[in-house]
Amino acid sequence: METNTNETMTLKEQISNRCIHFTGMMDQSCKKGIKYSTVKISSKPVKRPCFKSGRLSGGQCSSAQFPSDSEVDKEVEESEKMMMAAIGAYSYVKEHFHKTGKRSGEIDCPSCGSPLRYRVAEYNNHIRAKCSGCDVSFIE
């Protein structure tokens, strides 16, 4: 896989570049239980073998496994679907707030109809919300 030279990757590139066991930069170990401290380059603390290429790649891990093209396509599709659901919920909450002026409450989720709890901040009108049914959530 060839990555962009400026490290700006598409969602598909990001997913295909990341080991399927990776849990995040703040975690101590991956899903396989391998401690990141044992496989990264000690002189470069953010470099991990969890990435095939790019500025974060480095180190050795015999358990590194990267997703197949079909797995990448499936994750991209799921991510895009969730993003669209979050955008729809955001628009719905924003419209509700402008109509009612209520800074917090519960409305029906536009994606699944379950309760969508929301709160609008006093100081900047930023919204945060989470659905109890489909787990659509966002923080503005």
C-alpha positions in Angstrom: 0.0 0.0 0.0 1.3 3.4 -0.9 0.4 6.2 1.5 0.2 9.8 0.8 3.5 11.6 1.4 1.9 14.3 3.6 0.4 11.7 5.9 -3.2 12.6 5.1 -4.9 9.3 4.5 -8.3 8.4 3.4 -10.4 6.4 5.9 -9.8 3.3 3.8 -6.0 3.9 3.9 -6.1 4.5 7.7 -8.1 1.3 8.3 -5.9 -0.9 6.0 -2.7 0.6 7.6 -3.7 -0.4 11.1 -3.3 -3.9 12.8 -6.6 -5.5 13.6 -5.4 -6.0 17.2 -4.6 -2.3 17.8 -6.6 -0.7 20.6 -5.2 2.8 20.6 -2.2 4.9 21.5 -3.3 5.5 25.1 -3.7 1.8 25.9 -0.9 -0.4 27.3 -1.5 -3.5 25.2 -3.4 -4.7 22.1 -6.3 -7.1 21.9 -3.8 -10.0 21.8 -2.4 -8.9 25.1 0.9 -7.8 23.7 2.3 -4.8 25.6 3.2 -2.0 23.2 6.3 -1.3 25.2 7.8 -4.6 24.2 7.3 -4.1 20.4 7.8 -0.4 19.8 11.1 1.3 19.1 12.1 2.5 22.6 13.9 5.7 21.3 10.8 6.7 19.3 7.8 6.2 21.7 5.0 6.8 19.3 6.3 4.4 16.6 4.5 1.0 16.7 4.5 -2.1 14.5 0.7 -1.7 14.5 1.0 0.5 11.4 2.2 -0.8 8.1 3.6 2.6 6.9 3.8 6.2 7.8 5.3 8.3 10.6 3.8 6.0 13.3 5.1 2.8 11.9 8.1 1.1 13.4 9.2 -1.8 15.6 8.6 -5.6 15.2 5.6 -7.7 16.2 5.1 -11.3 15.0 1.4 -11.0 15.7 0.8 -7.9 13.6 -2.1 -8.7 11.2 -3.7 -6.3 8.8 -7.3 -6.4 7.5 -8.2 -7.9 4.1 -9.7 -5.7 1.4 -13.2 -7.0 2.2 -12.7 -6.3 5.9 -11.5 -2.8 5.1 -14.5 -2.1 2.8 -16.9 -3.4 5.5 -15.4 -1.1 8.2 -15.4 1.9 5.9 -19.1 1.2 5.1 -20.0 0.9 8.8 -18.0 4.0 9.7 -19.7 6.1 6.9 -23.1 4.8 8.0 -22.5 5.8 11.6 -21.2 9.2 10.6 -24.3 9.8 8.5 -26.5 8.7 11.4 -24.6 11.1 13.8 -25.0 14.0 11.3 -28.7 13.2 11.0 -29.1 13.1 14.8 -27.1 16.4 15.2 -29.4 18.2 12.7 -32.4 16.8 14.4 -31.3 17.9 17.9 -30.2 21.3 16.6 -33.6 21.9 15.0 -35.4 20.7 18.2 -33.3 23.1 20.3 -34.0 26.1 18.0 -37.8 25.3 18.1 -38.1 24.7 21.8 -35.1 26.4 23.5 -34.7 23.3 25.7 -31.1 22.8 26.6 -31.4 19.2 27.6 -33.8 16.4 27.2 -34.7 13.3 25.3 -36.2 13.0 21.9 -36.8 10.1 19.5 -33.6 9.1 17.6 -34.1 9.7 13.9 -32.2 6.5 13.1 -34.0 4.0 15.3 -36.7 5.7 17.4 -35.1 5.0 20.7 -34.5 7.8 23.3 -31.8 10.2 22.2 -30.6 12.2 25.2 -29.0 15.6 24.5 -27.6 18.6 26.2 -26.8 22.0 24.8 -24.0 24.0 26.5 -24.9 27.4 27.9 -21.6 29.1 27.0 -21.3 28.1 23.3 -24.5 26.2 22.4 -22.4 23.1 21.5 -24.4 19.9 21.6 -23.7 16.4 22.9 -26.0 13.5 22.5 -26.2 9.7 22.7 -28.9 7.3 21.6 -29.7 4.4 24.0 -30.8 2.2 21.2 -28.4 2.4 18.2 -25.5 4.1 20.1 -25.4 7.0 17.7 -23.5 9.7 19.6 -21.7 13.0 19.0 -20.0 15.8 20.8 -19.9 19.1 18.9 
